[in-house]
Amino acid sequence: MAKKVSERPPLTLLKKRILFGSLIISWLVLTALQWRMFSTGAATSPFETLVAFGLININIIALLLLLFLTMRNLTKLLFERKHGILGARLKTKLVLAFLATTVIPTLILFLASASFLGMSVDRWFSTRVDQSLENAIEVARSYYGSEEKQVAWAGRAMRDYLERRAANPLEAEELEKAVRAEMEPLQIDAVHLIYEGGVLMDFIPEEGLAPPPVDADSPEVAAAFAEGAETTIVLKGSGGDFLRTIVPVHAGELVEGVLLADRYIPVWTIRRLEEIRSGFEEYRQMELLREPIKASYIFPLLLVSLLIMFAAIWFGFYLARTITEPIGALADATHRVAVGDLDFQVEVKAGDEMSKLVDSFNMMTRDLQESRRSEETAQEDLRKSNVELEERRLYMETVLSRITAGVIGTDTLGTITTINTAAKKMLGLSGEVEGKPYSELFPDELKNQVGEIMAEKRHERTDILHRHIQIYTDGMQRTVMVHLTTLRDEAGKVSGFVVVLNDLTDLVKAQRAQAWREVARRVAHEIKNPLTPIQLSAQRLRRKYRDLLEEAEGEVLDEATSTIVTQVEGLKYMVNEFSRFAKMPDSRPGPADFNATIDEVLGLYRPSHPEISFDVRLGKGIPTVEVDAEQVKRAVVNLLDNAISAMESVDHRHIEITTEHDPNKQVVKLVIADSGPGLSRTAREKLFEPYFSTKRSGTGLGLAIVKSIMADHRGYVRAVDNIPQGTRFILEFPLPGAEA
């Protein structure tokens, strides 16, 4: 690895003064040499001298700048070589090689070129060139003189023509035709006639030619009228110069008019003459600056020679940099990539194979970075997908946990993949059941039915099937509607099943209760009407015929009528029970102290049943509930009456009554447990149906009324086995604001 380059020490004050003094001395020496060159020539204008000095000074400044840059690069090279910077030795070899191959040829070329330049400049200012330029300017001067003579002759010829025609006066049109006819052979481009009285006639045959306007009051015209003088003048026109000759027109001895004849000289002819004149003047000026001109050519040549040497040095540096800088940059980039900086790119300029190497390295880092970004993007997408799946799963679990229907998902082998709380509760399951086959967890009735349905679904095109089945869980029979849906993939192949269980037990019981209420209403109506006449008739027969019959016959009559009256009273009691069941009063819930309501009922039973042990445990902190206190009391009375009747055949009679608050379910529980013989499975299934009773003298409406009261309070009642014996009734009253 290359050593780290330390910072260059700043130049000391002495070094700065030496450098500044050297530049000033060099400037003075070069200026003195320049002044000596000028002193050999003749004086010229101040502006031209200033321009010459400026050009030479620019060359001098450029020369000093190149020398400074060359020395600076060489000093930098020595500094890098001294401090062992990577590539310094290679730079030195390349610079020396290029200097060796350029200094000698450049020096020879400079000397030869300077000699040829001096000879060429001297040849420019030779006697032959000077004589040629003087001859050219003389030719230009004689051109105007020749043209002036010709136009003067043509003017006189035109005047003579007009004077000859004066003997035969012509009309204006004829005169114009005659003048135009004479203009072409005389090579006159325009004719102007001025007569006494200021009459002006212009003859300009060529369209577009615009000679200068005629001034009738000009001194030349006045001299022609007064003295008969002939004059030739040069006028500037829009498209070139005009040579105008002014001659008098005589009528005898008198001057009756003035003729002005114009000859057009094109602008290109004038421009050529001006170029000859200005070239001759510039030649004379340049001849005075012969030596400065030589110097102005030699200085750029020297500048180019030094530039070639500097270019050789610079090219050596450049070649070395194109090799060492990419290598150093690649070494640094390799270290950066090794520590994980894959965004780093080598920005160094390189060429040929080195450029390909740098580009390949940058491409490698870009590919690595792209791979990392792709991996990060894939990980981020996977994380988002997992989050979405988890959110969706939680949402589905929340939805499934909220619905009352049981939902169970299985694969094609019957392994449970999803199950909600309602299904677990309905089937009496607990703990983790996912991943287990349904055949190990479902009740026999449900297992058999689901197995049959799944077998049918694999061969049927319909994907949904409904069946009613009876299952037995938690000691009670349930009526369940089973909905089985087949899941298929894109190819139509079965990928799983969804089993939805709807508990219809309460609905069936409610329908039965409603039917029994209707039956009770009709039976009470049909039976109640004849009971009173029957009872009155029996009593009347006994009063009327009891004393008329013999004693034995009277006893028979008395016994018969008493039996009729007793049975009628029993029938009336049953009819009244039917009426109360058919016409349950509307529930009027209100805030109530639940424990106080229960304790009030118990206060009636403790004194009247001393043979029964009452274990009362009313929970503390029971919140206020919204209940119809009278109906709750009636439900408790019915349950206590059933418990007392159930314990008639046992020796140890014990009733346990507890209340508690379940914050998780947001309910208040009332539990009434007895120590009776308990209930059979069949009896528990029909326990809350109207007119079902395990007692011979019972009407079978007590527990049905309890069920109806709990339904009015949006509560639940169920019967389970009591440990070690007996039956336990559990009543759940929802708190205000809780979901039903």
C-alpha positions in Angstrom: 0.0 0.0 0.0 1.3 3.4 -0.9 2.4 5.8 1.7 0.2 8.6 2.7 1.5 11.9 1.1 2.2 14.5 3.7 1.2 18.1 3.1 3.7 20.3 1.3 5.4 22.8 3.6 4.5 26.4 2.8 7.0 28.6 1.0 9.1 30.7 3.4 9.2 34.5 3.0 12.8 34.3 1.7 11.8 31.8 -1.0 8.9 34.0 -2.0 11.2 37.0 -2.3 13.7 35.1 -4.4 11.0 33.9 -6.8 9.5 37.3 -7.1 12.9 38.9 -7.7 13.8 36.4 -10.4 10.6 37.1 -12.2 11.2 40.9 -12.1 14.8 40.5 -13.3 13.7 38.3 -16.1 11.1 40.8 -17.1 13.6 43.7 -17.1 16.1 41.7 -19.2 13.5 40.7 -21.8 12.2 44.3 -21.9 15.7 45.7 -22.5 16.3 43.3 -25.3 13.0 44.2 -26.8 13.9 48.0 -26.6 17.2 47.3 -28.3 15.4 45.6 -31.1 13.2 48.7 -31.6 16.1 51.1 -31.4 17.5 49.7 -34.7 14.4 50.7 -36.6 12.8 54.1 -37.5 10.2 55.9 -35.4 6.6 55.0 -35.9 3.2 56.2 -34.5 2.6 55.8 -30.8 -0.4 53.5 -31.3 1.5 51.1 -33.5 4.4 51.1 -31.1 2.0 50.3 -28.2 0.5 47.5 -30.2 3.9 46.0 -31.0 4.9 46.2 -27.4 1.7 44.6 -26.3 2.0 41.7 -28.6 5.6 41.0 -27.5 4.7 41.4 -23.8 2.0 38.9 -24.3 4.5 36.5 -25.7 6.8 37.2 -22.8 4.1 36.5 -20.3 3.1 33.3 -22.0 6.8 32.3 -22.1 7.2 33.0 -18.4 4.0 31.1 -17.6 5.2 28.0 -19.5 8.5 28.2 -17.7 6.8 28.4 -14.4 4.5 25.5 -15.1 7.4 23.4 -16.4 9.5 24.1 -13.3 6.5 23.5 -11.1 5.8 20.1 -12.6 9.5 19.1 -12.3 9.6 20.3 -8.6 6.4 18.4 -7.9 8.0 15.3 -9.5 11.1 15.6 -7.3 8.9 16.1 -4.2 6.9 13.0 -5.0 10.0 11.0 -5.7 11.6 12.1 -2.4 8.5 11.1 -0.4 8.1 7.8 -2.1 4.6 8.4 -3.5 3.2 5.6 -5.6 4.1 6.1 -9.3 6.8 8.8 -8.7 9.6 6.7 -10.2 7.5 5.7 -13.2 6.6 9.4 -13.7 10.4 10.3 -13.6 11.3 7.7 -16.2 8.5 8.7 -18.5 9.3 12.5 -18.2 13.0 11.9 -18.9 12.2 9.6 -21.8 9.9 12.2 -23.4 12.4 15.0 -22.8 15.2 13.0 -24.4 13.1 12.4 -27.5 11.9 16.0 -27.8 14.6 18.4 -26.6 17.2 17.9 -29.4 14.7 17.7 -32.3 12.9 20.7 -30.9 16.1 22.7 -30.6 17.2 21.9 -34.1 13.8 22.8 -35.4 13.8 26.1 -33.5 17.2 27.2 -34.9 16.3 26.2 -38.4 12.9 27.9 -38.2 14.3 31.1 -36.7 16.8 31.3 -39.6 14.2 30.7 -42.2 11.9 33.3 -40.6 14.7 35.9 -40.6 15.5 35.2 -44.3 11.8 35.4 -45.1 11.2 38.7 -43.4 14.3 40.2 -45.1 12.9 38.9 -48.4 9.6 40.7 -47.7 11.4 44.0 -47.5 13.7 43.5 -50.5 14.3 46.2 -53.2 12.3 44.3 -55.8 9.2 44.2 -53.6 9.7 47.9 -52.8 9.9 48.8 -56.5 6.9 46.7 -57.4 4.7 48.4 -54.8 5.8 51.9 -56.0 5.0 50.9 -59.6 1.6 49.7 -58.5 0.7 52.9 -56.7 1.9 54.9 -59.7 -0.4 52.9 -61.9 -3.3 53.6 -59.6 -2.5 57.3 -59.6 -2.4 57.5 -63.4 -5.7 55.7 -63.8 -7.7 58.7 -62.5 -5.7 61.1 -64.6 -6.4 59.1 -67.8 -10.1 58.9 -67.0 -10.3 62.6 -66.3 -8.7 63.4 -69.7 -11.1 61.0 -71.5 -14.2 62.4 -69.8 -13.1 66.0 -70.5 -12.6 65.1 -74.2 -16.0 63.4 -74.3 -17.6 66.5 -72.7 -16.1 68.8 -75.3 -17.2 66.4 -78.1 -20.8 66.4 -76.8 -20.7 70.2 -76.6 -19.5 70.5 -80.1 -22.3 68.2 -81.3 -24.9 70.3 -79.5 -23.4 73.6 -80.9 -23.6 72.1 -84.5 -27.3 71.1 -83.9 -28.1 74.6 -82.7 -28.5 75.8 -86.3 -31.5 73.4 -86.6 -33.4 73.7 -83.3 -35.0 70.4 -82.1 -37.9 69.6 -79.9 -37.2 68.3 -76.5 -37.9 64.7 -77.3 -35.8 64.8 -80.5 -33.0 66.5 -78.6 -33.1 63.8 -75.9 -32.9 61.1 -78.6 -29.9 62.9 -80.3 -28.1 63.3 -77.0 -28.6 59.7 -76.0 -27.3 58.6 -79.4 -24.1 60.4 -78.9 -23.6 59.3 -75.2 -22.8 55.6 -76.0 -19.9 56.2 -78.4 -18.4 58.8 -76.2 -18.7 56.5 -73.1 -20.7 59.1 -71.2 -23.1 57.7 -68.5 -25.1 60.9 -67.8 -25.5 64.3 -69.4 -26.9 67.4 -67.7 -27.8 70.7 -69.5 -28.2 74.0 -67.7 -29.4 77.0 -69.7 -29.8 80.6 -69.0 -32.7 81.1 -66.6 -31.9 77.9 -64.7 -33.5 75.3 -67.1 -32.1 71.9 -66.3 -32.3 68.9 -68.6 -31.0 65.4 -67.4 -30.1 62.6 -69.8 -29.5 59.3 -67.8 -30.1 56.3 -70.1 -29.2 53.5 -67.6 -31.8 52.7 -65.1 -30.7 52.4 -61.5 -27.7 54.7 -62.0 -27.9 57.6 -59.6 -25.2 60.3 -60.2 -24.8 63.1 -57.7 -27.4 65.8 -58.1 -26.5 68.9 -60.2 -25.9 72.1 -58.3 -26.7 75.0 -60.7 -25.2 77.5 -58.3 -21.9 75.7 -57.8 -18.7 77.7 -58.4 -17.7 75.5 -61.4 -21.0 76.1 -63.1 -20.8 79.9 -62.4 -17.2 80.0 -63.8 -18.4 78.2 -67.0 -21.2 80.8 -67.5 -19.0 83.8 -66.6 -15.6 82.9 -68.1 -16.3 79.9 -70.3 -14.0 77.8 -68.1 -13.8 74.0 -68.4 -13.5 71.9 -65.2 -13.3 68.2 -64.3 -14.3 67.1 -60.7 -14.7 63.8 -58.8 -18.0 63.2 -57.0 -19.0 60.4 -54.6 -22.2 58.5 -55.6 -24.2 55.8 -54.0 -22.6 53.0 -56.1 -19.2 54.5 -56.8 -17.3 57.6 -58.0 -18.4 59.9 -60.9 -16.0 62.0 -63.0 -17.9 65.1 -64.0 -16.6 67.5 -66.7 -18.2 70.9 -66.9 -17.9 72.7 -70.3 -19.7 75.8 -71.6 -22.1 75.6 -74.6 -21.7 78.7 -77.0 -24.1 80.4 -79.2 -21.8 82.4 -81.3 -19.5 84.2 -78.9 -21.9 84.0 -76.0 -22.3 81.2 -73.5 -26.0 80.1 -73.6 -25.6 77.0 -71.3 -23.4 74.6 -69.5 -22.9 70.9 -70.3 -22.2 68.5 -67.4 -21.0 65.0 -68.6 -20.6 62.2 -66.1 -18.6 59.0 -66.3 -19.2 56.3 -63.7 -16.3 54.5 -62.0 -17.5 51.2 -60.4 -17.0 50.7 -56.7 -14.8 47.6 -57.1 -12.4 49.6 -59.2 -12.2 52.2 -56.5 -11.8 49.5 -53.8 -8.9 47.9 -55.7 -7.2 51.3 -56.0 -7.7 51.9 -52.3 -6.3 48.5 -51.5 -3.2 49.2 -53.5 -2.8 52.6 -51.8 -3.4 51.1 -48.3 -1.1 48.2 -49.0 1.7 50.5 -50.0 1.2 52.5 -46.8 1.2 49.4 -44.7 4.3 48.2 -46.4 6.1 51.4 -45.5 4.9 51.1 -41.9 6.0 47.4 -41.7 9.3 48.2 -43.1 10.0 50.4 -40.1 9.1 47.4 -37.8 11.3 44.8 -39.6 13.2 43.8 -36.5 10.2 43.7 -34.1 8.4 41.6 -36.7 11.3 39.1 -36.7 11.1 39.1 -32.9 7.3 38.6 -32.9 7.7 35.5 -35.0 10.7 34.1 -33.2 9.0 34.5 -29.8 6.0 32.4 -30.7 8.4 29.8 -32.2 10.3 29.8 -28.9 7.0 29.6 -27.1 6.0 26.6 -29.3 9.3 24.9 -28.7 8.9 25.3 -24.9 5.3 24.2 -25.3 6.5 21.0 -27.0 9.0 20.3 -24.1 6.3 21.1 -21.6 3.9 18.9 -23.5 6.4 16.1 -23.3 6.8 16.5 -19.6 3.0 16.8 -19.1 2.4 13.8 -21.3 4.9 11.8 -19.2 2.9 12.9 -16.1 -0.3 12.1 -17.9 0.7 8.6 -18.9 2.0 7.9 -15.4 -1.3 9.2 -13.9 -3.4 7.1 -16.2 -1.6 4.1 -14.8 -0.9 5.0 -11.1 -4.1 6.9 -10.3 -6.5 4.1 -11.4 -4.4 1.5 -9.6 -4.5 3.7 -6.4 -8.2 4.3 -6.8 -8.8 0.6 -7.3 -6.8 -0.2 -4.2 -8.8 2.3 -2.2 -12.1 1.1 -3.7 -11.2 -2.5 -2.9 -10.8 -1.5 0.7 -14.1 0.4 0.7 -15.9 -2.5 -0.8 -14.3 -4.9 1.7 -15.8 -2.9 4.6 -19.2 -3.0 3.0 -19.4 0.3 1.1 -21.0 -1.0 -2.1 -22.1 2.5 -3.2 -18.5 3.5 -3.8 -17.6 4.0 -7.5 -14.1 4.7 -9.0 -14.4 8.1 -10.6 -10.8 8.2 -11.9 -10.3 8.7 -15.7 -8.5 6.0 -17.5 -8.0 4.6 -21.0 -7.6 1.4 -22.9 -7.4 -1.7 -20.7 -7.1 0.3 -17.5 -10.5 1.9 -18.4 -12.0 -1.5 -18.9 -10.6 -2.6 -15.6 -12.1 0.4 -13.8 -15.4 0.0 -15.6 -15.4 -3.7 -14.8 -14.8 -2.9 -11.1 -17.5 -0.3 -11.1 -19.9 -2.7 -12.8 -19.0 -5.3 -10.2 -19.8 -2.9 -7.3 -23.0 -1.9 -9.1 -24.0 -5.5 -9.5 -23.2 -6.2 -5.9 -25.2 -3.1 -4.8 -28.0 -4.1 -7.1 -28.0 -7.6 -5.6 -28.0 -6.2 -2.1 -30.8 -3.8 -3.0 -32.7 -6.6 -4.7 -32.2 -8.7 -1.6 -33.2 -5.8 0.7 -36.2 -5.1 -1.5 -37.2 -8.8 -1.5 -36.7 -8.9 2.3 -38.8 -5.7 2.6 -41.5 -7.1 0.3 -41.4 -10.4 2.3 -41.7 -8.5 5.5 -44.6 -6.4 4.2 -46.2 -9.6 2.9 -45.7 -11.2 6.2 -47.1 -8.2 8.0 -50.1 -8.1 5.6 -50.6 -11.8 6.0 -50.3 -11.4 9.8 -52.7 -8.5 9.8 -55.1 -10.4 7.6 -54.8 -13.4 9.8 -55.4 -11.3 12.9 -58.4 -9.7 11.1 -59.8 -13.0 10.1 -59.2 -14.4 13.6 -60.9 -11.3 15.1 -63.8 -11.7 12.7 -64.1 -15.5 13.3 -63.9 -14.9 17.1 -66.7 -12.4 16.9 -69.2 -14.4 14.9 -71.4 -16.9 16.7 -71.1 -19.6 14.0 -68.3 -22.1 14.4 -65.8 -22.1 11.5 -63.4 -24.9 10.9 -60.9 -25.2 8.1 -59.2 -28.4 7.1 -56.9 -29.7 4.4 -57.7 -32.5 2.0 -56.6 -35.1 4.6 -58.9 -33.7 7.3 -56.2 -32.0 9.4 -57.6 -28.9 11.1 -55.9 -25.7 9.9 -58.2 -23.0 11.3 -60.8 -23.0 14.1 -62.5 -20.1 15.8 -63.6 -19.7 19.4 -67.3 -20.4 18.7 -66.5 -23.7 17.2 -64.3 -24.7 20.2 -67.0 -23.7 22.6 -69.7 -25.5 20.5 -67.6 -28.7 20.4 -66.3 -28.5 23.9 -62.6 -28.2 22.8 -59.8 -26.4 24.5 -56.1 -25.9 23.9 -54.3 -26.1 20.6 -56.2 -28.1 18.1 -54.7 -26.9 14.9 -52.7 -29.5 13.1 -54.8 -32.4 14.5 -57.2 -34.5 12.5 -60.9 -33.7 13.0 -61.6 -37.4 13.5 -59.8 -37.2 16.9 -61.7 -34.1 18.1 -65.2 -34.1 16.7 -68.1 -35.9 18.4 -69.1 -39.1 16.8 -72.2 -37.8 15.2 -70.4 -34.8 13.7 -67.3 -36.8 12.7 -69.4 -39.3 10.8 -71.5 -36.7 9.1 -68.5 -34.6 8.1 -66.6 -37.6 6.8 -69.6 -38.7 4.7 -70.0 -35.1 3.3 -66.3 -34.8 2.5 -66.3 -38.1 0.7 -69.3 -37.0 -1.3 -67.8 -33.6 -2.1 -64.7 -35.1 -3.7 -66.9 -36.7 -6.4 -69.5 -34.0 -6.8 -69.3 -30.8 -8.7 -71.3 -28.8 -6.2 -69.1 -27.1 -3.6 -71.6 -26.3 -0.9 -73.7 -28.8 1.2 -76.1 -28.3 4.1 -77.2 -30.9 6.7 -78.9 -30.9 10.1 -77.4 -33.1 12.7 -77.7 -33.7 16.4 -74.5 -33.7 18.5 -73.9 -34.2 22.2 -71.3 -32.0 23.9 -70.8 -30.7 27.5 -73.5 -33.0 28.7 -76.2 -31.5 26.4 -77.6 -32.2 23.0 -77.3 -29.6 20.3 -79.1 -29.2 17.0 -76.5 -28.0 14.5 -76.7 -27.0 10.9 -73.5 -28.1 9.1 -72.4 -26.1 6.0 -69.5 -27.7 4.2 -67.7 -25.8 1.4 -65.1 -27.2 -0.8 -62.0 -25.2 -1.6 -60.5 -25.6 -5.0 -57.2 -24.3 -6.6 -56.9 -22.7 -10.0 -56.8 -26.1 -11.6 -60.1 -27.1 -10.0 -58.5 -29.6 -7.7 -59.8 -29.9 -4.1 -57.4 -28.1 -1.7 -59.4 -28.2 1.5 -62.7 -27.8 3.2 -64.5 -25.2 5.3 -67.0 -26.5 7.9 -69.4 -23.9 9.3 -71.5 -24.9 12.3 -74.6 -23.0 13.3 -76.1 -23.9 16.7 -79.8 -24.1 16.2 -80.5 -25.5 19.7 -81.9 -22.3 21.1 -83.8 -21.6 17.9 -85.4 -25.0 18.0 -86.2 -24.7 21.7 -87.7 -21.3 21.1 -89.8 -22.6 18.3 -91.0 -25.5 20.5 -91.7 -23.1 23.3 -93.7 -20.9 21.0 -95.6 -23.8 19.8 -96.3 -25.0 23.3 -97.5 -21.6 24.3 -100.0 -21.7 21.5 -101.1 -25.1 22.6 -101.3 -24.0 26.2 -103.4 -21.0 25.2 -105.8 -23.1 23.3 -106.0 -25.9 25.9 -106.6 -23.4 28.7 -109.3 -21.7 26.6 -111.0 -25.0 25.8 -110.7 -26.6 29.2 -111.3 -23.7 31.5 -114.9 -23.0 30.4 -116.5 -26.4 31.3 -114.6 -26.9 34.6 -116.7 -24.5 36.7 -120.1 -26.0 35.6 -118.7 -29.5 36.3 -117.5 -28.5 39.8 -120.8 -26.7 40.6 -122.9 -29.6 39.3 -120.9 -32.1 41.5 -121.4 -30.0 44.6 -125.1 -29.5 43.8 -125.6 -33.3 43.4 -123.9 -33.9 46.7 -126.0 -31.3 48.6 -129.3 -32.4 47.0 -129.0 -36.2 47.1 -126.7 -36.7 50.1 -129.4 -36.7 52.7 -131.9 -38.6 50.5 -129.8 -41.7 50.0 -128.9 -44.4 52.4 -125.7 -44.0 54.4 -123.7 -46.4 52.2 -125.0 -44.9 49.0 -124.5 -41.4 50.4 -120.9 -42.1 51.2 -120.4 -43.3 47.6 -122.0 -40.2 46.3 -120.0 -38.0 48.7 -116.7 -39.8 47.6 -117.6 -39.4 43.9 -118.5 -35.8 44.1 -115.4 -35.0 46.3 -113.2 -36.7 43.7 -114.8 -34.7 40.9 -114.3 -31.4 42.8 -110.7 -32.3 43.7 -109.8 -33.2 40.1 -111.5 -30.1 38.8 -109.4 -28.0 41.2 -106.3 -29.8 39.9 -107.4 -29.1 36.4 -108.0 -25.4 37.2 -104.4 -25.2 38.6 -103.0 -26.7 35.5 -105.1 -24.4 33.3 -103.9 -21.4 35.3 -100.3 -22.6 34.8 -101.0 -22.9 31.1 -102.4 -19.4 31.0 -99.4 -17.9 32.9 -97.0 -19.7 30.5 -98.8 -18.6 27.4 -99.1 -15.0 28.7 -95.6 -14.3 30.2 -95.6 -10.6 31.2 -93.3 -8.3 29.3 -89.8 -7.8 30.9 -89.2 -4.4 32.5 -85.5 -4.3 33.3 -84.1 -1.7 35.6 -81.1 -1.1 37.8 -81.1 -3.7 40.6 -78.9 -5.0 43.4 -78.4 -8.5 42.2 -77.2 -10.0 45.6 -80.1 -8.3 47.5 -82.6 -9.7 45.0 -81.3 -13.3 45.5 -81.1 -12.8 49.3 -84.7 -11.7 49.4 -85.8 -15.0 47.8 -83.6 -17.1 50.1 -85.2 -15.4 53.1 -88.4 -17.1 52.3 -86.9 -20.6 52.0 -84.6 -20.9 54.9 -87.2 -20.8 57.7 -89.6 -23.1 55.8 -87.1 -25.8 55.0 -84.9 -26.3 58.1 -84.0 -29.8 56.9 -82.0 -28.4 54.0 -78.5 -27.0 54.4 -78.2 -23.7 52.4 -74.6 -22.7 51.5 -74.9 -19.1 50.2 -71.8 -17.3 48.9 -72.7 -14.0 47.3 -69.8 -12.4 45.5 -68.4 -9.0 46.6 -68.3 -6.1 44.1 -71.1 -7.4 42.0 -71.9 -4.5 39.6 -75.4 -3.1 39.2 -77.3 -5.1 36.6 -80.3 -4.2 34.4 -82.9 -6.8 35.2 -86.6 -7.3 36.0 -86.2 -8.1 39.7 -89.7 -9.8 39.9 -88.9 -12.1 37.0 -85.5 -12.9 38.4 -87.2 -13.8 41.7 -89.7 -16.1 39.9 -86.8 -17.8 38.1 -85.0 -18.4 41.4 -88.2 -19.7 43.0 -88.7 -22.2 40.2 -85.1 -23.4 40.4 -85.3 -23.8 44.2 -88.6 -25.6 44.0 -87.1 -28.0 41.5 -84.0 -28.5 43.7 -86.1 -29.2 46.8 -88.4 -31.6 44.9 -85.3 -33.4 43.4 -83.8 -34.0 46.9 -86.9 -35.7 48.5 -85.4 -39.2 48.0 -81.9 -38.4 49.4 -80.8 -38.2 53.0 -78.3 -35.4 52.8 -80.0 -32.3 51.4 -77.8 -29.5 50.5 -78.3 -26.4 48.2 -75.3 -24.2 47.2 -76.1 -20.7 45.9 -73.2 -18.5 44.6 -73.0 -15.2 42.6 -69.9 -13.9 40.9 -68.8 -11.3 38.3 -66.9 -12.5 35.2 -65.1 -9.5 33.7 -63.9 -11.4 30.7 -67.5 -12.3 29.5 -69.0 -9.1 31.1 -71.7 -11.2 32.8 -73.0 -11.8 36.4 -73.3 -15.5 37.1 -75.9 -17.1 39.4 -75.2 -20.8 40.3 -77.8 -23.0 42.1 -76.5 -26.5 42.8 -78.4 -29.3 44.6 -77.4 -32.7 46.0 -80.2 -34.7 44.4 -79.8 -37.7 42.1 -78.9 -35.7 39.1 -80.3 -35.9 35.5 -79.9 -38.4 32.8 -78.6 -37.4 29.4 -82.0 -37.7 27.9 -83.6 -35.6 30.6 -80.9 -32.9 30.3 -81.6 -32.6 26.6 -85.3 -31.9 27.1 -85.0 -30.2 30.4 -86.0 -26.7 29.3 -88.8 -27.8 27.0 -92.4 -27.0 28.0 -94.3 -29.8 29.7 -91.3 -31.9 30.3 -90.9 -32.9 34.0 -89.2 -35.7 35.9 -91.8 -35.4 38.7 -95.1 -37.1 38.5 -97.0 -34.1 39.8 -95.1 -31.5 37.9 -96.5 -29.4 35.0 -93.2 -29.2 33.2 -93.4 -25.4 32.8 -91.1 -24.2 35.6 -87.8 -24.5 33.8 -89.4 -23.4 30.5 -90.4 -20.2 32.3 -86.8 -19.8 33.6 -85.6 -20.3 30.0 -88.1 -17.6 28.8 -87.0 -15.2 31.5 -83.3 -15.6 30.7 -84.1 -15.1 27.0 -85.9 -11.8 27.9 -82.8 -10.7 29.7 -80.5 -11.7 26.8 -78.9 -14.2 29.1 -78.2 -17.9 29.1 -79.1 -20.9 31.4 -77.7 -24.3 31.3 -77.7 -27.4 33.5 -74.5 -29.5 34.2 -73.7 -32.3 36.5 -72.8 -31.3 40.1 -69.8 -32.9 41.7 -70.1 -35.4 43.5 -73.8 -35.6 42.8 -76.8 -33.5 41.9 -77.4 -30.9 39.2 -75.9 -27.4 38.9 -77.9 -24.7 37.1 -75.8 -21.8 35.8 -77.5 -18.5 34.9 -75.6 -15.7 33.1 -76.9 -12.1 33.1 -75.1 -9.7 30.7 -74.0 -6.4 32.1 -75.2 -3.1 30.5 -73.3 -2.4 27.3 -72.0 -5.9 26.9 -72.7 -7.8 23.7 -75.5 -10.4 23.9 
